[in-house]
Amino acid sequence: MAGISKTVVSIKPGKIAEANKYVDSQAHLVTELDGIIGFAVAKTGDNELTIIGVYESTEAATAASPVVQEVFAEMAAIVAAPPERGVFSGAWFSS
């Protein structure tokens, strides 16, 4: 079963474009993680991003946590609250 991570990031008002640009610039760190299948970023509110990561297993998703924490630590100036990340078992479907 795949490992699915969900991270919700509250962004300071007026900083969403900066947050999107930063996430884009750091995408290479995520795509290089062991066990990653892919990830997506969605704007889920005026000042909120939700990032979904799909991994080969929940163990791979959990093992990615230090890199994820490092990326979000560098966003401290533009986030309104610490990101909330969870790892779940799930299924990944693609065409």
C-alpha positions in Angstrom: 0.0 0.0 0.0 1.2 3.5 -0.8 2.2 6.1 1.8 0.4 9.4 1.5 1.5 12.5 3.3 -0.7 15.5 3.7 0.8 18.8 4.8 -1.3 21.9 5.4 0.5 25.2 5.5 -1.0 28.4 6.8 0.6 31.3 5.0 0.7 34.9 6.3 -1.7 37.2 4.4 -0.2 38.6 1.2 2.6 35.9 1.1 0.9 33.2 -0.9 2.7 34.0 -4.2 6.0 34.0 -2.3 5.1 30.7 -0.8 4.2 29.1 -4.2 7.5 30.4 -5.6 9.5 29.0 -2.7 7.8 25.6 -3.0 8.5 25.5 -6.7 12.2 26.3 -6.1 12.5 23.4 -3.6 10.6 20.8 -5.6 13.8 19.1 -6.7 14.5 18.2 -3.0 11.2 16.3 -2.8 11.4 14.6 -6.1 14.8 13.2 -5.2 13.6 11.5 -2.0 13.9 7.7 -1.8 10.5 6.1 -2.3 8.7 9.2 -3.7 6.2 8.6 -6.5 5.1 12.3 -6.8 3.6 15.2 -5.1 1.1 18.0 -5.7 0.5 21.4 -4.2 -3.0 22.9 -4.0 -4.2 26.3 -2.9 -6.9 25.3 -0.4 -7.7 28.7 1.0 -6.8 32.4 0.5 -3.8 31.8 2.8 -3.4 28.1 2.8 -1.5 25.5 0.8 -2.0 21.7 1.0 0.8 19.5 -0.2 0.0 15.8 -0.9 3.0 13.4 -1.3 2.7 9.9 -2.6 5.3 7.4 -1.6 5.9 3.7 -2.2 5.2 3.0 1.5 4.3 4.8 4.8 7.8 4.0 5.9 9.2 6.1 2.9 6.8 8.9 3.7 7.9 8.9 7.4 11.6 8.8 6.4 11.1 11.9 4.3 10.1 14.0 7.4 13.5 15.5 8.1 13.8 16.9 4.5 10.2 18.1 4.7 10.9 19.8 8.0 14.0 21.4 6.6 12.2 22.9 3.7 9.4 24.3 5.8 11.8 25.7 8.4 13.2 27.9 5.7 9.6 29.2 5.1 9.3 30.5 8.7 9.2 34.1 7.7 6.1 33.6 5.6 4.1 31.0 7.4 1.4 31.9 10.0 1.7 28.7 12.0 3.8 25.5 11.9 2.8 23.2 9.1 0.7 20.2 10.0 1.9 17.0 8.4 0.4 13.5 8.6 1.3 10.2 7.0 -1.4 7.7 6.0 -1.7 4.4 4.2 -3.5 4.8 0.9 -3.8 4.0 -2.8 -2.4 6.0 -5.7 -4.2 5.9 -9.1 -2.9 7.4 -12.3 -3.6 6.9 -16.0 
